């Protein structure tokens, strides 16, 4: 289980445990907030292809899917 804070999530680096289409390294480029200013989702961008995807930021806590930082 990765320990992360939603307040420090922007511009952090992540590594996918099982890369898809050679996309292994990612950056958090944007955060989505609800009406109470609580982070609900984040926009994650693949470094190699610049492809973006909106994911639930809580999914990054799953250490079987994500490593914090680049490896």
Secondary structure, DSSP 8 states (H G I E B T S, - for coil): -----GGG-TT-EEEEEEEETTEEEEEEEEEEE-TTS-EEEEEEEETTT--EEEEEGGGGG-TTTEEES--
